[in-house]
Amino acid sequence: MVISKLHIDKIEKNLSIIQEFLVELKNLSQIPEEEFLSDKRNSAAAESYLRRSLEAVFDIGRHILAKSYGFKELEYKKIAIELGDKGVVDKEYSRTLMKMTGYRNRMVHLYHEIGPEEIYDILSEHLPDIEKFVPEIVSFIEKYKRSK
């Protein structure tokens, strides 16, 4: 069901932003932990790239759900659920997106509780969670274009 036309260029621009930020996050993840933690600028940069990546993920999700399925004003967790329910992303991956929304909300609203050690842990363990989003959306866009 197509409500109105997707802005593919907007989605692709946001995917490029995510990929650009992932390169920076991967570079930061290569810094040994002790060195990373010894300079506050490392965690500040990583947190900014991480938060902005997550914002782009959910901006893409919101756009797809609004334009393709007629959703209005969705909270982040609802975006994660509906992307899986509508088959935009793998249903299992939508559960990962749910966890990402929680972390995004912590970064925005409970930022004072997030320390450099936690940021480093995310860099070390969870970047693939964001990386997986790009091919999921590229696949959706390819299907969308074929249906036109």
Backbone hydrogen bonds, N-H to C=O, Kabsch-Sander energy under -0.5 kcal/mol:
donor,donor_aa,acceptor,acceptor_aa,energy
3,I,1,M,-0.6
3,I,67,K,-1.2
4,S,67,K,-2.8
8,I,6,L,-1.2
11,I,7,H,-2.1
12,E,8,I,-3.1
13,K,9,D,-2.2
14,N,10,K,-2.1
15,L,11,I,-2.4
16,S,12,E,-2.2
17,I,13,K,-2.0
18,I,14,N,-2.4
19,Q,15,L,-2.5
20,E,16,S,-2.7
21,F,17,I,-2.8
22,L,18,I,-2.5
23,V,19,Q,-1.8
24,E,20,E,-1.6
25,L,21,F,-2.8
26,K,22,L,-2.7
27,N,23,V,-2.3
28,L,24,E,-2.3
29,S,25,L,-2.0
30,Q,26,K,-0.9
30,Q,27,N,-0.8
31,I,28,L,-1.2
36,F,32,P,-3.0
37,L,33,E,-3.0
38,S,34,E,-1.2
39,D,35,E,-0.6
39,D,36,F,-1.1
40,K,38,S,-0.5
42,N,39,D,-1.8
43,S,39,D,-0.7
44,A,40,K,-2.1
45,A,41,R,-2.5
46,A,42,N,-2.6
47,E,43,S,-2.8
48,S,44,A,-2.0
49,Y,45,A,-2.7
50,L,46,A,-2.7
51,R,47,E,-2.9
52,R,48,S,-2.5
53,S,49,Y,-2.0
54,L,50,L,-2.4
55,E,51,R,-2.3
56,A,52,R,-2.1
57,V,53,S,-2.3
58,F,54,L,-2.3
59,D,55,E,-2.1
60,I,56,A,-2.3
61,G,57,V,-2.2
62,R,58,F,-2.4
63,H,59,D,-2.3
64,I,60,I,-2.6
65,L,61,G,-2.5
66,A,62,R,-2.5
67,K,63,H,-2.8
68,S,64,I,-2.6
69,Y,65,L,-1.3
70,G,66,A,-1.0
71,F,65,L,-1.9
79,I,75,E,-2.0
80,A,76,Y,-2.2
81,I,77,K,-2.3
82,E,78,K,-2.8
83,L,79,I,-2.3
84,G,80,A,-1.2
85,D,81,I,-2.6
86,K,82,E,-2.7
87,G,84,G,-1.0
88,V,83,L,-1.7
89,V,83,L,-1.8
94,S,90,D,-1.8
95,R,91,K,-0.8
95,R,92,E,-1.0
96,T,92,E,-0.9
97,L,93,Y,-2.4
98,M,94,S,-1.7
99,K,95,R,-1.6
100,M,96,T,-2.1
101,T,97,L,-2.1
102,G,98,M,-1.7
103,Y,99,K,-2.0
104,R,100,M,-2.7
105,N,101,T,-2.6
106,R,102,G,-2.0
107,M,103,Y,-2.5
108,V,104,R,-1.9
109,H,105,N,-3.1
110,L,105,N,-0.6
110,L,106,R,-1.8
113,E,110,L,-2.6
114,I,111,Y,-1.2
115,G,113,E,-0.6
119,I,115,G,-1.9
120,Y,116,P,-2.5
121,D,117,E,-2.2
122,I,118,E,-2.1
123,L,119,I,-2.3
124,S,120,Y,-2.3
125,E,121,D,-2.3
126,H,122,I,-2.7
127,L,122,I,-0.6
129,D,126,H,-1.2
130,I,126,H,-0.7
130,I,127,L,-0.9
131,E,127,L,-2.5
132,K,128,P,-2.1
133,F,130,I,-1.4
134,V,130,I,-0.7
134,V,131,E,-0.8
136,E,132,K,-1.4
137,I,133,F,-2.3
138,V,134,V,-2.6
139,S,135,P,-2.4
140,F,136,E,-1.8
141,I,137,I,-2.8
142,E,138,V,-2.3
143,K,139,S,-2.1
144,Y,140,F,-2.6
145,K,141,I,-2.7
146,R,142,E,-2.0
147,S,143,K,-1.5
148,K,145,K,-1.0
